Amino acid sequence: MALISSQCYDCKQLIKFEVQQTIINQKLRWYLSGNCHLCGSSIELDDVGFLPENLRQKILKEEGEWKIIIKNYAQNKSVIIKCFRQILNISTVEAYRKIQETVNNHDFIYRGTKVEIEWLLSYFQLEKINCIVQRIEAS
Ligand SMILES: [Zn+2]
């Protein structure tokens, strides 16, 4: 969970919101809630899928960025592409391009928030893919 500052939807005062990502039934979800101590409004939002990018960036700042490393990428390529297609709801070509671009330039296959990585990991573990999760150290 991260605490972020944002404007109250009613009185526009800067207040604190709690933002949380979670996994329910293998689906990524997020929640946002806050109470305005000035006007008394209470705000609650939730949705499935990725956080809006501005909120996601705040979670990354607060909780750090994580990566998933696959040991035998070459042997598991087709299963990994299948997982990415399912998880991200993209085509085989898109999944292939996305993965290839990443593995060509980095030691990991995906980077994101801790919960996003746990979410991917749950799929990879079902397929018995050997992988490692690590925090990316800020340079
Ligand atoms: Zn308010």
Boltz pocket constraint, residues with backbone or C-beta under 6 A from the ligand:
constraints:
  - pocket:
      binder: B
      contacts: [[A, 8], [A, 9], [A, 10], [A, 11], [A, 12], [A, 13], [A, 36], [A, 37], [A, 38], [A, 39], [A, 40], [A, 41]]
      max_distance: 6.0
